[in-house]
Amino acid sequence: YTTSRGAIAVRERLVANPWAQVGAEAIAWELEKLGVRPPATRTLERIVARAGATRRRAGRRRQAKGIPYPAAPAERPGDLHEADLVGPRHLAGGVRFHALNAIDRASHRCGIEIVESNADERVAQALVCVWDRLGLPVRLQLDNGGPFVAPKGLGLIVRLCLHQGVTPRFVPPRAPWRNGTVERFNDTFDKRFFRQEHFTSLAHLTERARQFEAFHNANHRYRATSGRTPAESAGEGARRRPRPLAELPAGWPAAGRVEFVRFIRSDRKLRLPGRTFPMPDALVYEYVTAVLDLASPASEDNLRVLREGEIVATASVKTGR
């Protein structure tokens, strides 16, 4: 039983499972479980290449253009969750659904909820269900699509976050790569799960999605976490649990923050949902973070615009509370 033969046999077994990772790191881990000391990653890649086995193609990551981007800290599990609503997709017979996918940036632990529609209440309930398994994060990072924001302002999802003690953070419009961890997981969800099986109903899809979530968290390994699985990286520490949606107070809380990352173009406009603010010339072609502070009244400039951590502009926003 040579290392080369063992590596090829392990890879063939992994490839037979459409949910499994098949790269050199996954092969090395499986060899270790068999009591075989794995060779270096590059050596494993050469062994696979010589055997004529090709790797599953991965999407290319977008390269930064050199302009400083104010990324949120995500050093520990629970610091930052990224979430996205995938769909609409359809099952046989035209049955329509969406998938709310969330992932912890630090641990890569995921949560999946299948929803029948993208109605605010249904997505909010799905988010509570995901948080019940993953725990509440410090920040939840989202794109600018519905139901996360509305054309004229903020809605139920933002209010839910704030009442749970979570800071919602919005990436720039039309920049999905800024929510890149969940976007890559969406690709995993699509190629390794949804396109691999036939689902007879929404109930069947929901059941299998929960099983895929558990498989991913227990088995997938990432270089960003030094080869640990999401479950290993997340650990067994205490997690903050969400309040049920039915207990959500009416209106907006007296405190909390909403963060918007924006790129200021030549027109010097800071564009937020339903609002536009002029910015100084010095901010043109720069990323800024606009922070809406609910604890401050609008009369005290409750919107603060930061560049590299320093306040560079302020404005007043009525919050409706």
C-alpha positions as CSV (number, residue, x, y, z in Angstrom):
1,Y,0.0,0.0,0.0
2,T,2.1,2.9,-1.3
3,T,1.3,6.6,-0.6
4,S,0.6,7.2,-4.3
5,R,-1.9,4.4,-4.5
6,G,-3.5,5.4,-1.2
7,A,-3.8,9.1,-2.3
8,I,-5.5,8.0,-5.6
9,A,-7.8,5.6,-3.8
10,V,-8.8,8.3,-1.2
11,R,-9.5,10.8,-4.0
12,E,-11.7,8.4,-5.9
13,R,-13.7,7.8,-2.7
14,L,-14.1,11.5,-2.1
15,V,-15.1,12.2,-5.8
16,A,-17.8,9.6,-5.4
17,N,-19.4,11.8,-2.8
18,P,-20.6,15.0,-4.5
19,W,-20.7,16.8,-1.1
20,A,-17.1,16.2,-0.3
21,Q,-14.0,18.3,-1.0
22,V,-11.4,16.6,-3.2
23,G,-8.3,18.8,-3.1
24,A,-4.9,17.9,-1.7
25,E,-5.8,19.1,1.8
26,A,-8.8,16.8,2.0
27,I,-6.8,13.9,0.7
28,A,-4.1,14.5,3.2
29,W,-6.6,14.6,6.1
30,E,-8.1,11.3,5.0
31,L,-4.7,9.7,4.7
32,E,-3.9,10.8,8.3
33,K,-7.1,9.2,9.5
34,L,-6.0,5.9,7.8
35,G,-2.7,6.1,9.7
36,V,-0.7,7.1,6.6
37,R,1.7,10.0,6.8
38,P,0.7,12.3,3.9
39,P,3.3,13.9,1.7
40,A,3.5,17.7,1.1
41,T,0.5,19.3,-0.6
42,R,2.5,19.9,-3.9
43,T,3.5,16.3,-3.9
44,L,-0.1,15.2,-3.6
45,E,-1.1,17.5,-6.4
46,R,1.5,15.9,-8.7
47,I,0.4,12.4,-7.7
48,V,-3.2,13.3,-8.7
49,A,-2.0,15.0,-11.9
50,R,0.1,12.0,-13.0
51,A,-2.9,9.7,-12.5
52,G,-4.9,11.8,-14.9
53,A,-7.3,13.0,-12.3
54,T,-8.4,16.7,-12.7
55,R,-9.4,18.9,-9.8
56,R,-12.9,20.4,-9.6
57,R,-12.6,23.8,-11.0
58,A,-12.8,26.7,-8.5
59,G,-14.0,30.2,-9.3
60,R,-11.3,32.8,-9.6
61,R,-11.2,35.3,-6.8
62,R,-11.4,38.9,-7.7
63,Q,-8.2,40.8,-7.3
64,A,-8.1,44.0,-5.2
65,K,-7.3,47.2,-7.2
66,G,-5.2,48.8,-4.5
67,I,-7.8,51.2,-3.0
68,P,-8.0,50.6,0.8
69,Y,-11.2,48.8,1.7
70,P,-12.7,49.0,5.2
71,A,-13.2,45.3,5.9
72,A,-14.9,44.3,9.1
73,P,-12.9,42.4,11.7
74,A,-13.4,38.7,11.8
75,E,-10.7,37.3,14.0
76,R,-12.9,35.0,16.1
77,P,-16.0,32.9,15.5
78,G,-19.0,35.1,16.0
79,D,-17.3,38.4,15.0
80,L,-18.9,38.4,11.5
81,H,-21.5,36.5,9.6
82,E,-22.1,36.9,5.9
83,A,-25.6,36.2,4.6
84,D,-27.2,36.1,1.1
85,L,-30.5,35.1,-0.3
86,V,-30.2,32.7,-3.3
87,G,-33.0,32.4,-5.8
88,P,-35.6,32.2,-6.8
89,R,-34.9,28.6,-7.9
90,H,-37.5,26.0,-8.9
91,L,-38.1,22.3,-8.3
92,A,-39.9,20.0,-10.7
93,G,-43.4,21.2,-11.4
94,G,-42.4,24.8,-11.0
95,V,-42.2,24.9,-7.2
96,R,-40.4,28.1,-6.3
97,F,-38.0,28.6,-3.4
98,H,-35.1,30.7,-2.1
99,A,-32.2,29.6,0.1
100,L,-31.0,31.9,2.9
101,N,-27.3,31.0,3.2
102,A,-25.1,32.3,6.1
103,I,-21.5,31.6,7.0
104,D,-19.2,32.6,9.8
105,R,-16.2,34.4,8.3
106,A,-13.8,33.1,10.9
107,S,-14.9,29.5,11.3
108,H,-16.6,28.9,7.9
109,R,-19.5,27.3,9.8
110,C,-22.6,27.6,7.6
111,G,-26.4,27.7,8.1
112,I,-29.0,27.1,5.4
113,E,-32.7,27.8,5.5
114,I,-35.1,27.0,2.6
115,V,-37.9,29.6,2.3
116,E,-40.9,29.6,0.0
117,S,-40.7,33.3,-0.7
118,N,-38.5,36.4,-0.2
119,A,-41.1,38.1,1.9
120,D,-39.6,40.1,4.8
121,E,-41.3,38.1,7.6
122,R,-40.3,34.7,6.1
123,V,-36.7,35.7,5.6
124,A,-36.5,37.2,9.1
125,Q,-37.8,33.9,10.6
126,A,-35.2,32.0,8.6
127,L,-32.5,34.2,9.9
128,V,-33.6,33.6,13.5
129,C,-33.5,29.8,12.8
130,V,-29.9,30.1,11.4
131,W,-28.8,32.1,14.4
132,D,-30.4,29.5,16.7
133,R,-27.8,27.1,15.3
134,L,-24.8,29.4,14.7
135,G,-25.4,31.9,17.5
136,L,-25.7,35.6,17.2
137,P,-22.8,37.5,15.5
138,V,-21.4,40.9,16.4
139,R,-22.0,41.9,12.8
140,L,-24.2,40.6,9.9
141,Q,-22.8,41.5,6.5
142,L,-25.3,41.8,3.7
143,D,-25.7,43.0,0.1
144,N,-28.2,45.7,-0.9
145,G,-30.9,43.6,-2.4
146,G,-34.4,42.9,-1.1
147,P,-35.5,41.9,1.5
148,F,-32.3,43.2,3.3
149,V,-33.1,46.8,2.3
150,A,-36.0,48.5,0.7
151,P,-35.9,51.2,-2.0
152,K,-37.0,53.9,0.4
153,G,-35.1,52.8,3.5
154,L,-34.4,50.1,6.0
155,G,-36.9,47.4,7.0
156,L,-37.7,44.4,9.1
157,I,-34.3,42.6,8.7
158,V,-32.4,45.6,9.9
159,R,-34.8,46.1,12.8
160,L,-34.5,42.4,13.7
161,C,-30.7,42.7,13.8
162,L,-30.7,45.8,16.0
163,H,-33.2,44.3,18.5
164,Q,-30.9,41.2,18.7
165,G,-27.8,43.3,19.4
166,V,-26.4,42.6,15.9
167,T,-24.9,45.4,13.8
168,P,-26.1,45.1,10.2
169,R,-23.3,46.0,7.7
170,F,-24.0,46.6,4.0
171,V,-21.3,46.1,1.3
172,P,-21.2,48.5,-1.6
173,P,-23.9,48.1,-4.3
174,R,-23.1,45.8,-7.2
175,A,-20.0,44.4,-5.5
176,P,-20.9,40.9,-4.4
177,W,-17.3,39.9,-4.1
178,R,-17.1,42.1,-1.0
179,N,-19.4,39.4,0.6
180,G,-17.0,36.8,-0.9
181,T,-17.1,34.1,1.7
182,V,-20.9,33.5,1.4
183,E,-20.7,34.0,-2.3
184,R,-18.2,31.2,-2.6
185,F,-20.4,29.1,-0.3
186,N,-23.4,29.8,-2.6
187,D,-21.3,28.2,-5.4
188,T,-20.7,25.2,-3.2
189,F,-24.4,24.9,-2.3
190,D,-25.3,25.1,-6.0
191,K,-22.7,22.7,-7.5
192,R,-22.2,20.2,-4.8
193,F,-25.7,20.0,-3.4
194,F,-28.6,21.5,-5.4
195,R,-27.4,20.2,-8.8
196,Q,-26.5,16.8,-7.5
197,E,-29.9,15.5,-6.4
198,H,-33.5,15.3,-7.4
199,F,-35.8,16.8,-4.8
200,T,-39.4,15.7,-4.7
201,S,-40.8,18.5,-2.6
202,L,-39.8,21.6,-0.5
203,A,-39.9,19.4,2.6
204,H,-37.5,16.9,1.0
205,L,-35.2,19.8,-0.1
206,T,-35.3,21.3,3.4
207,E,-34.4,18.0,5.0
208,R,-31.5,17.4,2.7
209,A,-30.3,21.0,3.0
210,R,-30.0,20.6,6.7
211,Q,-28.1,17.3,6.2
212,F,-25.7,19.1,3.7
213,E,-25.2,21.9,6.3
214,A,-24.2,19.3,8.9
215,F,-21.9,17.5,6.4
216,H,-20.2,20.7,5.4
217,N,-19.6,21.8,9.0
218,A,-18.2,18.5,10.1
219,N,-16.1,17.6,7.0
220,H,-15.1,20.5,4.8
221,R,-11.6,22.0,5.5
222,Y,-10.3,25.4,4.6
223,R,-6.8,26.9,4.3
224,A,-8.1,30.0,6.0
225,T,-8.7,27.9,9.2
226,S,-5.4,26.0,9.0
227,G,-7.1,22.9,7.6
228,R,-9.7,22.6,10.4
229,T,-13.4,21.9,9.8
230,P,-15.9,24.6,10.6
231,A,-17.1,22.6,13.6
232,E,-13.5,22.4,14.9
233,S,-12.9,26.1,14.3
234,A,-16.1,27.1,16.0
235,G,-15.4,25.1,19.1
236,E,-17.9,24.5,21.9
237,G,-17.9,28.0,23.5
238,A,-21.1,29.6,24.6
239,R,-23.1,31.3,21.9
240,R,-25.6,34.1,22.1
241,R,-29.1,32.9,21.3
242,P,-31.6,35.0,19.4
243,R,-35.0,36.0,20.7
244,P,-37.9,34.5,18.8
245,L,-39.4,36.7,16.1
246,A,-42.7,36.8,17.9
247,E,-41.0,38.6,20.8
248,L,-39.5,41.3,18.6
249,P,-40.6,44.7,20.0
250,A,-42.4,47.2,17.8
251,G,-40.5,50.1,16.3
252,W,-36.8,50.8,16.4
253,P,-34.5,50.3,19.4
254,A,-33.1,53.2,21.3
255,A,-29.5,52.2,20.5
256,G,-27.6,50.3,17.8
257,R,-25.6,50.9,14.7
258,V,-26.1,50.3,11.0
259,E,-23.0,50.4,8.8
260,F,-22.8,51.1,5.0
261,V,-19.6,50.7,3.1
262,R,-19.7,52.9,0.0
263,F,-17.4,54.0,-2.8
264,I,-17.5,57.7,-3.5
265,R,-17.4,58.5,-7.2
266,S,-16.8,61.7,-9.1
267,D,-20.2,63.1,-8.3
268,R,-19.3,63.1,-4.6
269,K,-22.5,61.4,-3.6
270,L,-22.9,59.1,-0.6
271,R,-25.9,56.9,-1.6
272,L,-27.8,55.1,1.2
273,P,-31.3,53.5,0.9
274,G,-33.7,56.3,0.0
275,R,-31.2,59.1,0.7
276,T,-28.2,60.8,-0.9
277,F,-25.6,63.1,0.8
278,P,-22.9,65.3,-0.7
279,M,-19.4,64.4,0.3
280,P,-16.1,66.5,0.4
281,D,-13.9,66.5,-2.7
282,A,-11.2,64.7,-0.7
283,L,-13.3,61.5,-0.6
284,V,-13.7,61.1,-4.3
285,Y,-12.6,57.6,-5.4
286,E,-12.3,56.4,-1.8
287,Y,-14.2,53.8,0.2
288,V,-15.9,55.1,3.3
289,T,-18.0,53.6,6.1
290,A,-21.2,55.5,6.9
291,V,-22.4,54.6,10.5
292,L,-25.9,55.4,11.5
293,D,-26.0,55.7,15.3
294,L,-29.5,55.2,16.7
295,A,-28.4,56.3,20.2
296,S,-27.8,59.8,18.8
297,P,-30.7,62.1,17.8
298,A,-30.8,63.4,14.2
299,S,-30.1,66.9,15.6
300,E,-26.7,65.8,16.7
301,D,-25.6,64.4,13.3
302,N,-26.3,60.8,13.9
303,L,-24.7,59.7,10.6
304,R,-20.9,59.7,10.7
305,V,-18.8,59.0,7.7
306,L,-15.4,57.4,8.4
307,R,-12.3,56.9,6.3
308,E,-9.6,54.6,7.7
309,G,-11.3,54.9,11.2
310,E,-11.5,58.8,11.3
311,I,-14.7,60.8,11.0
312,V,-14.5,62.9,7.8
313,A,-18.1,64.0,7.4
314,T,-21.4,64.0,9.3
315,A,-25.1,64.3,8.4
316,S,-28.6,64.0,10.0
317,V,-30.9,61.1,9.3
318,K,-34.4,60.7,10.7
319,T,-34.8,57.1,12.0
320,G,-38.6,57.1,12.5
321,R,-38.5,56.3,16.2
